[in-house]
Amino acid sequence: MAKKHYFLVSYTLNEQPQSTEVESDAETLSIDQARFHIAALHTSDVPADITDVQVTKIAHPREPGSTPGHYQQP
Protein backbone atom coordinates (compact mmCIF):
# COMPACT_ATOMS: atom_id res chain seq x y z
CA MET A 1 0.00 0.00 0.00
CA ALA A 2 1.41 3.38 -1.00
CA LYS A 3 2.03 5.94 1.68
CA LYS A 4 -0.31 8.92 1.54
CA HIS A 5 1.05 12.44 1.72
CA TYR A 6 -0.96 15.39 2.95
CA PHE A 7 -0.73 19.06 1.98
CA LEU A 8 -2.34 22.23 3.23
CA VAL A 9 -3.31 24.40 0.28
CA SER A 10 -4.00 28.03 1.13
CA TYR A 11 -5.43 30.43 -1.44
CA THR A 12 -7.56 33.47 -1.97
CA LEU A 13 -10.91 33.20 -3.75
CA ASN A 14 -12.80 36.39 -4.55
CA GLU A 15 -10.54 38.23 -2.08
CA GLN A 16 -11.46 35.81 0.75
CA PRO A 17 -8.78 33.58 2.32
CA GLN A 18 -9.49 29.87 2.03
CA SER A 19 -7.66 26.62 2.68
CA THR A 20 -8.13 22.91 2.10
CA GLU A 21 -6.25 19.70 2.81
CA VAL A 22 -5.18 17.59 -0.17
CA GLU A 23 -4.26 13.91 0.04
CA SER A 24 -1.84 12.61 -2.58
CA ASP A 25 0.21 9.53 -3.42
CA ALA A 26 3.01 11.83 -4.65
CA GLU A 27 5.61 13.27 -2.26
CA THR A 28 5.18 16.76 -3.71
CA LEU A 29 2.29 18.89 -4.87
CA SER A 30 2.97 21.70 -7.32
CA ILE A 31 1.15 25.01 -7.37
CA ASP A 32 -0.45 24.03 -10.70
CA GLN A 33 -1.69 20.72 -9.26
CA ALA A 34 -3.07 22.55 -6.23
CA ARG A 35 -4.77 25.11 -8.47
CA PHE A 36 -6.39 22.27 -10.47
CA HIS A 37 -7.69 20.73 -7.22
CA ILE A 38 -9.07 24.08 -6.02
CA ALA A 39 -10.78 24.73 -9.35
CA ALA A 40 -12.48 21.32 -9.05
CA LEU A 41 -13.81 22.34 -5.62
CA HIS A 42 -15.15 25.67 -6.86
CA THR A 43 -16.65 24.84 -10.24
CA SER A 44 -19.09 27.76 -10.12
CA ASP A 45 -16.25 30.30 -9.77
CA VAL A 46 -13.94 31.63 -12.48
CA PRO A 47 -10.47 30.01 -12.15
CA ALA A 48 -8.86 33.46 -12.56
CA ASP A 49 -10.47 34.45 -9.23
CA ILE A 50 -8.23 31.90 -7.45
CA THR A 51 -5.04 33.69 -6.42
CA ASP A 52 -2.15 33.49 -3.94
CA VAL A 53 -1.98 29.67 -3.98
CA GLN A 54 0.49 28.26 -1.45
CA VAL A 55 1.25 24.60 -0.70
CA THR A 56 2.62 23.34 2.61
CA LYS A 57 3.36 19.69 3.28
CA ILE A 58 1.78 18.40 6.48
CA ALA A 59 4.49 16.42 8.24
CA HIS A 60 2.29 14.54 10.72
CA PRO A 61 -1.34 14.29 9.63
CA ARG A 62 -3.85 13.75 12.35
CA GLU A 63 -5.51 10.38 12.52
CA PRO A 64 -9.22 10.40 11.66
CA GLY A 65 -11.29 10.60 14.82
CA SER A 66 -8.36 11.50 17.03
CA THR A 67 -8.37 14.50 19.31
CA PRO A 68 -5.45 15.80 21.33
CA GLY A 69 -5.59 14.56 24.92
CA HIS A 70 -6.01 18.00 26.43
CA TYR A 71 -9.31 18.38 24.51
CA GLN A 72 -10.77 15.02 25.53
CA GLN A 73 -13.17 14.63 28.41
CA PRO A 74 -12.01 12.36 31.27
C-alpha atoms as an extended CHARMM CRD file, in Angstrom:
* protein
*
        74  EXT
         1         1  MET       CA              0.0000000000        0.0000000000        0.0000000000  PROA      1               0.0000000000
         2         2  ALA       CA              1.4070000000        3.3770000000       -0.9970000000  PROA      2               0.0000000000
         3         3  LYS       CA              2.0250000000        5.9440000000        1.6850000000  PROA      3               0.0000000000
         4         4  LYS       CA             -0.3120000000        8.9210000000        1.5400000000  PROA      4               0.0000000000
         5         5  HSD       CA              1.0540000000       12.4410000000        1.7210000000  PROA      5               0.0000000000
         6         6  TYR       CA             -0.9640000000       15.3940000000        2.9500000000  PROA      6               0.0000000000
         7         7  PHE       CA             -0.7290000000       19.0580000000        1.9780000000  PROA      7               0.0000000000
         8         8  LEU       CA             -2.3370000000       22.2270000000        3.2340000000  PROA      8               0.0000000000
         9         9  VAL       CA             -3.3090000000       24.3970000000        0.2820000000  PROA      9               0.0000000000
        10        10  SER       CA             -3.9990000000       28.0320000000        1.1270000000  PROA      10              0.0000000000
        11        11  TYR       CA             -5.4290000000       30.4260000000       -1.4360000000  PROA      11              0.0000000000
        12        12  THR       CA             -7.5630000000       33.4730000000       -1.9750000000  PROA      12              0.0000000000
        13        13  LEU       CA            -10.9080000000       33.1990000000       -3.7490000000  PROA      13              0.0000000000
        14        14  ASN       CA            -12.8000000000       36.3940000000       -4.5540000000  PROA      14              0.0000000000
        15        15  GLU       CA            -10.5410000000       38.2320000000       -2.0770000000  PROA      15              0.0000000000
        16        16  GLN       CA            -11.4580000000       35.8090000000        0.7450000000  PROA      16              0.0000000000
        17        17  PRO       CA             -8.7750000000       33.5840000000        2.3230000000  PROA      17              0.0000000000
        18        18  GLN       CA             -9.4920000000       29.8670000000        2.0270000000  PROA      18              0.0000000000
        19        19  SER       CA             -7.6650000000       26.6150000000        2.6830000000  PROA      19              0.0000000000
        20        20  THR       CA             -8.1310000000       22.9100000000        2.1020000000  PROA      20              0.0000000000
        21        21  GLU       CA             -6.2500000000       19.6960000000        2.8080000000  PROA      21              0.0000000000
        22        22  VAL       CA             -5.1800000000       17.5910000000       -0.1660000000  PROA      22              0.0000000000
        23        23  GLU       CA             -4.2630000000       13.9060000000        0.0360000000  PROA      23              0.0000000000
        24        24  SER       CA             -1.8440000000       12.6080000000       -2.5790000000  PROA      24              0.0000000000
        25        25  ASP       CA              0.2110000000        9.5310000000       -3.4240000000  PROA      25              0.0000000000
        26        26  ALA       CA              3.0140000000       11.8270000000       -4.6460000000  PROA      26              0.0000000000
        27        27  GLU       CA              5.6120000000       13.2660000000       -2.2640000000  PROA      27              0.0000000000
        28        28  THR       CA              5.1820000000       16.7570000000       -3.7070000000  PROA      28              0.0000000000
        29        29  LEU       CA              2.2890000000       18.8940000000       -4.8700000000  PROA      29              0.0000000000
        30        30  SER       CA              2.9680000000       21.7030000000       -7.3230000000  PROA      30              0.0000000000
        31        31  ILE       CA              1.1460000000       25.0140000000       -7.3700000000  PROA      31              0.0000000000
        32        32  ASP       CA             -0.4480000000       24.0260000000      -10.7040000000  PROA      32              0.0000000000
        33        33  GLN       CA             -1.6880000000       20.7230000000       -9.2630000000  PROA      33              0.0000000000
        34        34  ALA       CA             -3.0670000000       22.5470000000       -6.2300000000  PROA      34              0.0000000000
        35        35  ARG       CA             -4.7740000000       25.1110000000       -8.4710000000  PROA      35              0.0000000000
        36        36  PHE       CA             -6.3900000000       22.2700000000      -10.4690000000  PROA      36              0.0000000000
        37        37  HSD       CA             -7.6930000000       20.7260000000       -7.2240000000  PROA      37              0.0000000000
        38        38  ILE       CA             -9.0660000000       24.0850000000       -6.0160000000  PROA      38              0.0000000000
        39        39  ALA       CA            -10.7810000000       24.7300000000       -9.3530000000  PROA      39              0.0000000000
        40        40  ALA       CA            -12.4770000000       21.3220000000       -9.0530000000  PROA      40              0.0000000000
        41        41  LEU       CA            -13.8070000000       22.3350000000       -5.6170000000  PROA      41              0.0000000000
        42        42  HSD       CA            -15.1470000000       25.6730000000       -6.8630000000  PROA      42              0.0000000000
        43        43  THR       CA            -16.6470000000       24.8420000000      -10.2420000000  PROA      43              0.0000000000
        44        44  SER       CA            -19.0900000000       27.7570000000      -10.1210000000  PROA      44              0.0000000000
        45        45  ASP       CA            -16.2510000000       30.2960000000       -9.7720000000  PROA      45              0.0000000000
        46        46  VAL       CA            -13.9390000000       31.6280000000      -12.4760000000  PROA      46              0.0000000000
        47        47  PRO       CA            -10.4650000000       30.0070000000      -12.1460000000  PROA      47              0.0000000000
        48        48  ALA       CA             -8.8590000000       33.4560000000      -12.5600000000  PROA      48              0.0000000000
        49        49  ASP       CA            -10.4720000000       34.4500000000       -9.2270000000  PROA      49              0.0000000000
        50        50  ILE       CA             -8.2310000000       31.9030000000       -7.4530000000  PROA      50              0.0000000000
        51        51  THR       CA             -5.0430000000       33.6950000000       -6.4250000000  PROA      51              0.0000000000
        52        52  ASP       CA             -2.1540000000       33.4870000000       -3.9380000000  PROA      52              0.0000000000
        53        53  VAL       CA             -1.9820000000       29.6730000000       -3.9790000000  PROA      53              0.0000000000
        54        54  GLN       CA              0.4910000000       28.2580000000       -1.4480000000  PROA      54              0.0000000000
        55        55  VAL       CA              1.2510000000       24.6020000000       -0.7000000000  PROA      55              0.0000000000
        56        56  THR       CA              2.6170000000       23.3430000000        2.6140000000  PROA      56              0.0000000000
        57        57  LYS       CA              3.3620000000       19.6890000000        3.2820000000  PROA      57              0.0000000000
        58        58  ILE       CA              1.7780000000       18.4040000000        6.4790000000  PROA      58              0.0000000000
        59        59  ALA       CA              4.4920000000       16.4210000000        8.2430000000  PROA      59              0.0000000000
        60        60  HSD       CA              2.2910000000       14.5430000000       10.7250000000  PROA      60              0.0000000000
        61        61  PRO       CA             -1.3350000000       14.2940000000        9.6260000000  PROA      61              0.0000000000
        62        62  ARG       CA             -3.8540000000       13.7510000000       12.3480000000  PROA      62              0.0000000000
        63        63  GLU       CA             -5.5100000000       10.3830000000       12.5230000000  PROA      63              0.0000000000
        64        64  PRO       CA             -9.2170000000       10.3980000000       11.6610000000  PROA      64              0.0000000000
        65        65  GLY       CA            -11.2900000000       10.6000000000       14.8210000000  PROA      65              0.0000000000
        66        66  SER       CA             -8.3560000000       11.5020000000       17.0280000000  PROA      66              0.0000000000
        67        67  THR       CA             -8.3710000000       14.5040000000       19.3070000000  PROA      67              0.0000000000
        68        68  PRO       CA             -5.4470000000       15.8000000000       21.3300000000  PROA      68              0.0000000000
        69        69  GLY       CA             -5.5880000000       14.5580000000       24.9170000000  PROA      69              0.0000000000
        70        70  HSD       CA             -6.0140000000       18.0040000000       26.4330000000  PROA      70              0.0000000000
        71        71  TYR       CA             -9.3090000000       18.3780000000       24.5100000000  PROA      71              0.0000000000
        72        72  GLN       CA            -10.7740000000       15.0210000000       25.5320000000  PROA      72              0.0000000000
        73        73  GLN       CA            -13.1710000000       14.6270000000       28.4110000000  PROA      73              0.0000000000
        74        74  PRO       CA            -12.0070000000       12.3570000000       31.2690000000  PROA      74              0.0000000000
